[in-house]
Each structure stands twice: as C-alpha cells, then as structure tokens.
Amino acid sequence: MAKAEKYRLAQIVERFGGEILGDPQTPISQVATLESAGAEHISFLTQGKYRKQLAGTGAGAVILGKADSGLTDLPRIICDEPYLYFAKVSALFNPPQAIKPGVHRTAIVERGARIPASASIGAGAYVGRRVKLGKGVVIGPGCHIGDGVEIGAVSRLHARVTIYPECRLGRRALVHSGAVIGADGFGIAQDHGAWRKIPQVGRVLIGDDVEIGANTCIDRGALDDTVVEDGVKLDNLIQIGHNVHIGAHTAIAGCTGIAGSSRIGKHCMIGGAVAIVGHLDIADRVIIHAAAVVTKSIRKAGTYGGHPAEDSLNWARNMARLRHIAALRERMRDIEQQLSLPKEKA
C-alpha cells in the first residue's frame, strides 16, 4: 500500500466539517483503532463499551460525538455521526489504487469490444464480443467478461470475476474476486422422475455504486431480469436467485441466501446467514436479524428475527420464555403429581 498523504486536523475539518477541540495543527497520517493507534493516527468512539480504550489510547486525535466530547483531553473532532465521519476520513487516507490504463499482452479482447483508452485490462483476462466498457473501468487479472456485457465508468473488478453474457453493471461498481454474475438460475422441472433444465434467458441488471463481495453469486433471470438497484452493498458468499429484485441502498451481510423471485425493498438491512424463501415481498426499511428464516412476506417496515422471522420484540420475548421451558415443565409435573394424590380422609 502506498504511503498515505499527511493532513492536519484543520484540513480534515475543512473538508468534512465538525468542530475541533485541541490543537488544529495536529498531524495525521492514517486511521487506526483506539487500541492500536499511534501518535499520528486518528481513531473514533461510537459505543460506550470502548471508553476504557479511549482512556488508554495512543492516538494523536479522535473523532467523538457531542455527548462524549469531554471524555478525553486529546485533540478531537466533534461531529454528529462519528462512525460516518471516520468512514470519510478513512477514504481520504486510503484512496483506491491508481490504475494503469491499457490491455495486458496476455489478455484476450474479441473483435467488436469497445474499450476506451482509459480502461485497464489485466493479465489473462478475457473480454468477449460486443462488450462495452466505460471510462476508467478496471478488469482485473483472470476475469471473464461474456459477450454483450456493459460495464459503467470507473467500475473496478478484482481478479477472477466472471460476468456471463448480456449482463449490465452500472457506474462505480466494485466487484470482488470470485464473484459470478449471470450464471443460470436454478430452474428445473420434473420429467417422469428425472430433472429437465429450464433455459434461463433473462439477464442481471446492476445499478450504480453497487459493491459485490467475494464469491457472491447473482443468478440471471429465468424469463425476466434479476435486478440490483443503485447503492446496494452485498457482502461475501451471498446467493441471489433468479428474478430477485433488490431495492436501492439495501445492505446484505455474508452467507445470506435469497431464493428466486423474491423482492427486497429499499434501504433494508439483512444480517448474515439469513434465509429468504422464494416469491416473497419485503417492504422498504426492514431490518432482519442474523440467521433469521423468512418464510412469509414482510409488509411493514421494522425489525424482524427468529425462525420463522417475526417482529423482533415478540421474538425476543418468546426466546426468553423458551429459556425457562424446562423449569416450567418440571413445575407442571409436580403440580400434576400433587393433584393426582388421593385426598386424606377427614
């Protein structure tokens, strides 16, 4: 990683806003955790359980919310959302690696592909016929880009990404290694005890500013298209079935599986290892706890969890009751035995 540029606290606040308490000329060269930070690092605090680490940190400066501004004498930036502010500062110190335009001598680019001079195609990559790349697109080593694929400007594919024919990615996409976009959906029909494959003739359409994690798979539609709208963030090892539609700015954590033809709303947050069965509708702004199993449509914004998924507060109450079920069973046995004893004669 290239050495990051050094900034003063005053320069950071000039870019991102906030209020400085302490020396505005404090030099900062990188971000770090409270525990590992050194004299030229900036860190942040958002949760009370880390206040002990704040007291012992070696950081040169910290980012705090207004309520925590008096917890330290270190130079500090006071803002409304410390975690979001930290994300912006981290991006400042850790920009994407600069690209070297051009096509590697071992890459294969078929006739009819439209490759701008600003694009970069890595070693061993394959780019099919009628492919259209936007300005500044990066195709990493070993990627396979099928015929007719379109990729928007400034998108970056890391090594060994596979995009099947006719799929489309918007601008500023970030796709991590091993992701597969546009493989056949799981469409099969019974034929006298054997399985007959149903051709999957749809595409995958992905909007702008989408991130797709390593080894995540997004299947092409059976008839209509699989759609991932703008700003969606997908973690590693996610399976998205054919004809799924994911609304804008939804975030999905790793190992989640979404079966075919389900529709996920906008601004949803779905935890890791969630299972969503097919042909369901999930409303906008739904939060689903990790490892939940969703077997029915969720029509109302809110927080859900459990197996099957239900309103989060109801699920928590029921789980609390379940923890006492063994003791309740023993009490019921005692009561039943007492009721069954013969009454003493007067």
KELUM-540649 format. One line per field, with one value per residue (C-alpha): residue number from 1; x, y, z. Coordinates in Angstrom, 3 decimals. Each point is the difference from the previous one (the first is absolute). Layout:
num	(NUM:...)
c1	(X:...)
c2	(Y:...)
c3	(Z:...)
# end
This chain:
num	(1:2:3:4:5:6:7:8:9:10:11:12:13:14:15:16:17:18:19:20:21:22:23:24:25:26:27:28:29:30:31:32:33:34:35:36:37:38:39:40:41:42:43:44:45:46:47:48:49:50:51:52:53:54:55:56:57:58:59:60:61:62:63:64:65:66:67:68:69:70:71:72:73:74:75:76:77:78:79:80:81:82:83:84:85:86:87:88:89:90:91:92:93:94:95:96:97:98:99:100:101:102:103:104:105:106:107:108:109:110:111:112:113:114:115:116:117:118:119:120:121:122:123:124:125:126:127:128:129:130:131:132:133:134:135:136:137:138:139:140:141:142:143:144:145:146:147:148:149:150:151:152:153:154:155:156:157:158:159:160:161:162:163:164:165:166:167:168:169:170:171:172:173:174:175:176:177:178:179:180:181:182:183:184:185:186:187:188:189:190:191:192:193:194:195:196:197:198:199:200:201:202:203:204:205:206:207:208:209:210:211:212:213:214:215:216:217:218:219:220:221:222:223:224:225:226:227:228:229:230:231:232:233:234:235:236:237:238:239:240:241:242:243:244:245:246:247:248:249:250:251:252:253:254:255:256:257:258:259:260:261:262:263:264:265:266:267:268:269:270:271:272:273:274:275:276:277:278:279:280:281:282:283:284:285:286:287:288:289:290:291:292:293:294:295:296:297:298:299:300:301:302:303:304:305:306:307:308:309:310:311:312:313:314:315:316:317:318:319:320:321:322:323:324:325:326:327:328:329:330:331:332:333:334:335:336:337:338:339:340:341:342:343:344:345:346)
c1	(0.000:1.318:0.897:-2.997:0.187:0.240:-2.729:-0.523:-3.208:-0.955:0.255:-2.209:-2.686:0.204:-0.943:-2.601:-1.225:-0.185:1.559:3.593:0.851:3.751:2.855:-1.294:3.532:0.216:1.509:-1.884:1.390:-2.435:-3.049:0.097:-1.947:0.180:1.990:2.651:0.255:3.280:0.905:-0.903:-3.182:-3.589:-2.610:-3.661:-2.462:-3.663:-0.777:0.291:1.646:3.168:0.421:2.738:1.951:-0.447:1.572:3.118:0.294:3.226:-1.853:0.993:-3.660:-3.471:-3.437:-2.797:-3.680:-1.111:-1.026:3.516:1.979:1.205:1.280:3.561:2.444:1.400:-0.444:-3.400:-2.583:-3.550:-2.781:-3.537:0.879:3.528:-0.110:-1.074:2.605:2.659:-1.038:0.600:3.366:1.038:-0.860:2.117:3.059:-0.635:-1.087:-0.332:3.243:0.772:-0.638:2.353:-2.044:0.535:-0.505:2.445:1.794:-1.472:-3.601:-2.413:-2.357:-2.377:-0.897:-2.804:0.747:0.042:2.907:0.808:3.637:-0.493:-1.041:2.344:-0.190:2.217:2.026:-1.893:-3.363:-2.520:-2.322:-2.665:-1.661:-2.145:1.207:-0.252:2.224:-0.361:2.868:2.434:-1.339:2.422:-0.226:2.256:2.214:-1.817:-3.453:-2.434:-2.377:-2.598:-1.390:-2.165:0.842:-0.108:1.994:-0.387:2.748:2.519:-1.158:2.643:0.043:2.585:1.660:-2.010:-3.441:-2.332:-2.806:-2.200:-1.250:-2.358:0.166:0.397:1.851:-0.475:2.573:2.456:-0.713:2.480:0.053:2.288:1.836:-1.927:-3.372:-2.191:-2.633:-2.540:0.392:-3.134:-2.695:-1.096:-2.799:-0.899:-3.203:-0.962:-0.205:-1.107:2.437:2.832:0.808:-0.264:1.875:-1.986:2.066:0.714:-0.419:-0.081:2.933:1.469:-0.357:2.064:-0.274:2.546:2.224:-0.597:2.584:0.019:2.048:2.364:-1.575:-3.484:-2.242:-2.838:-2.021:-1.459:-3.776:-1.977:-2.137:0.170:3.170:1.592:0.368:2.320:-0.759:2.337:2.128:-0.563:2.816:0.444:2.414:1.963:-1.556:-3.542:-2.322:-2.617:-2.389:-1.554:-2.438:0.756:-0.401:2.033:-0.967:2.382:2.446:-0.758:2.915:0.254:2.561:1.904:-1.394:-3.553:-2.063:-2.940:-2.096:-1.425:-2.524:0.081:-0.076:2.029:-0.889:2.150:2.234:-0.288:2.696:0.251:2.319:2.348:-1.261:-3.600:-2.126:-2.802:-2.254:-1.235:-2.805:-0.114:-0.292:2.074:-1.069:2.332:2.111:-0.242:2.771:0.422:2.179:2.789:-0.977:-3.715:-2.137:-2.570:-2.879:-2.695:-0.064:0.786:-2.339:0.985:3.271:1.562:2.444:-0.517:1.777:-0.379:-1.069:-2.289:0.671:-2.440:-0.086:3.257:-1.548:-2.426:2.835:2.158:-2.865:-0.644:3.691:0.078:-2.945:1.622:3.043:-2.258:-2.035:1.891:-0.594:-3.671:-0.360:1.351:-2.394:-2.928:1.002:0.098:-3.445:-1.434:1.399:-1.472:-3.399:0.043:0.718:-3.035:-1.600:0.517:-3.089:-1.364)
c2	(0.000:3.435:2.368:2.194:3.782:1.820:2.450:2.384:-0.161:3.420:-1.288:-2.994:2.206:2.359:-2.944:-1.767:2.514:-0.490:1.874:-0.265:-0.117:0.162:0.733:0.445:-0.523:-3.587:-2.091:-3.121:-2.569:-2.937:-1.413:-2.745:-1.574:1.504:-3.018:0.021:3.709:1.916:3.661:0.863:-2.100:1.136:-2.327:0.248:-0.936:-0.857:-2.592:0.457:-3.382:1.348:2.967:-1.851:-0.308:3.717:0.709:-2.010:0.674:1.198:1.751:3.512:0.971:-1.488:0.519:0.281:0.785:3.097:-1.994:-1.459:3.180:0.264:-3.572:0.829:2.876:-1.274:2.152:-0.996:0.606:0.318:-0.943:-1.423:-3.451:-1.103:-3.309:1.641:2.717:-2.653:-1.715:3.227:0.566:-3.593:0.443:3.159:-1.876:-3.192:0.865:-2.761:-1.087:2.038:-1.880:-0.439:0.243:-2.516:-3.627:-2.580:-1.958:-3.292:1.246:-0.984:2.641:-1.207:2.040:2.458:0.706:3.725:0.725:3.657:1.008:0.777:-3.586:-2.623:-3.713:-2.312:-3.088:-3.002:1.774:-0.800:2.635:-1.283:1.375:3.161:0.779:3.703:1.416:3.515:2.384:-1.069:-3.555:-2.498:-3.678:-1.980:-2.983:-3.140:1.597:-1.386:2.528:-1.648:1.218:3.101:0.997:3.710:1.477:3.637:2.552:-0.292:-3.495:-2.349:-3.798:-1.798:-3.208:-2.963:1.606:-1.699:1.876:-2.062:1.340:2.982:1.091:3.665:1.756:3.673:2.647:-0.223:-3.673:-1.862:-3.773:-2.192:-3.156:-3.135:1.694:-1.522:2.179:-1.500:-3.753:-2.028:0.100:-3.269:-0.719:-3.688:-1.955:-3.591:-2.313:-3.506:-0.190:1.882:3.693:2.082:3.306:3.169:2.443:3.217:2.781:3.110:2.183:1.612:3.785:1.782:3.711:2.650:-0.035:-3.698:-2.089:-3.790:-2.113:-2.873:-3.245:1.513:-1.402:1.870:-2.250:1.221:0.098:-2.934:2.205:3.543:1.554:-0.222:3.602:1.599:3.704:2.939:0.082:-3.616:-1.509:-3.783:-1.819:-3.168:-3.398:1.183:-1.938:1.988:-2.142:0.641:2.898:1.440:3.780:1.895:3.601:2.938:0.441:-3.340:-1.694:-3.798:-1.800:-3.178:-3.506:1.221:-1.891:1.521:-2.436:0.807:2.748:1.637:3.798:1.849:3.626:3.110:0.912:-3.453:-1.544:-3.791:-1.785:-2.880:-3.515:1.128:-2.328:1.532:-2.430:0.698:2.233:2.244:3.772:1.867:3.606:3.014:0.681:-3.483:-1.250:-3.786:-1.484:-2.440:-3.652:0.794:-2.114:1.998:-2.161:2.671:3.419:2.955:2.848:2.550:1.775:-1.146:-2.439:-3.751:-3.145:-3.638:-3.186:0.724:3.728:2.130:3.388:0.331:0.865:-2.935:-2.305:1.202:-0.567:-3.475:-0.896:1.133:-2.281:-2.913:0.229:-0.810:-2.739:-2.885:1.444:0.613:-3.600:-1.280:2.256:-1.296:-3.589:0.810:1.611:-2.956:-2.463:1.987:0.138:-3.749:-0.935:-1.486:2.446:-0.741:-1.132:2.546)
c3	(0.000:-0.950:2.797:0.828:-0.198:3.342:1.060:2.919:2.020:-1.340:-3.580:0.809:1.569:-2.961:-2.242:2.124:2.566:3.758:2.915:1.213:3.687:0.613:-2.376:-3.581:-1.341:1.309:-2.844:-1.126:-2.421:0.323:1.802:2.655:2.846:3.470:1.149:-2.731:-0.865:0.170:0.245:-3.628:-0.136:0.371:1.494:1.049:2.739:-0.535:2.692:3.756:0.509:-1.657:2.371:1.917:-3.249:-0.570:3.379:-0.899:-3.719:-1.574:-2.834:-0.971:-0.398:0.213:-1.518:2.579:0.252:1.876:3.074:0.305:-0.674:3.604:0.367:-1.061:-0.243:-3.295:-3.102:-1.334:-2.681:1.314:-2.420:-0.152:-1.407:0.965:-1.876:-3.263:0.502:0.590:-3.255:-1.913:1.668:-0.697:-3.688:-0.031:1.279:-1.966:-3.561:-2.614:-1.612:-3.082:-3.238:-2.918:-3.210:-2.752:-0.924:1.355:-2.717:1.295:0.054:-2.772:-1.379:-2.704:-3.059:0.471:3.669:0.781:2.342:0.791:0.266:3.712:0.848:1.477:-0.854:2.045:-0.751:-1.289:-0.138:-2.731:-1.481:-2.369:-3.127:0.213:3.537:0.889:2.726:1.399:0.672:2.699:0.384:1.545:-0.965:2.322:-0.855:-1.045:-0.347:-2.575:-1.577:-2.239:-3.311:0.096:3.580:0.850:2.915:1.048:0.515:2.855:0.951:1.374:-0.228:2.106:-1.160:-1.330:-0.189:-2.498:-1.745:-2.298:-3.361:-0.318:3.657:0.919:2.817:0.748:0.774:2.894:0.683:2.207:-0.508:2.094:-1.013:-0.821:-0.453:-2.716:-1.641:-2.376:0.477:-0.669:2.634:1.574:-2.448:-0.411:-0.604:0.802:-2.994:1.062:2.876:-1.703:-0.008:-3.173:-0.162:-0.713:-2.073:1.885:-2.564:2.206:0.965:3.128:0.121:2.653:0.784:0.904:3.125:0.756:1.872:-0.399:2.415:-0.680:-1.253:-0.053:-2.747:-1.719:-2.333:-3.275:-0.340:-1.300:-2.258:1.382:1.412:3.433:1.213:2.565:0.347:0.700:3.136:1.088:2.084:-0.072:2.306:-0.817:-0.719:-0.715:-2.316:-1.906:-2.008:-3.393:-0.414:3.446:0.204:2.634:0.705:0.112:2.903:1.626:1.807:0.349:2.192:-0.878:-0.534:-0.571:-2.562:-1.887:-2.020:-3.404:-0.744:3.431:0.109:2.623:0.698:0.130:2.966:1.584:2.225:-0.057:2.438:-0.694:-0.795:-0.500:-2.131:-2.081:-1.851:-3.515:-1.269:3.097:0.283:2.589:0.660:-0.035:3.113:1.463:2.312:0.286:2.758:-0.847:-0.566:-0.299:-2.325:-1.943:-1.195:-0.452:-1.613:2.268:-0.878:2.642:0.819:3.276:1.559:-0.340:1.164:0.965:-1.737:-1.700:0.039:1.999:1.681:1.921:3.392:-0.150:-0.987:2.924:2.475:-1.349:0.173:3.652:0.759:-1.810:2.269:2.979:-1.646:1.651:3.469:-0.810:-1.127:3.320:1.909:-2.049:0.794:3.717:-0.165:-1.929:2.558:2.870:-1.679:-0.615:3.675:1.872:2.412:3.712:1.864:2.401)
# end
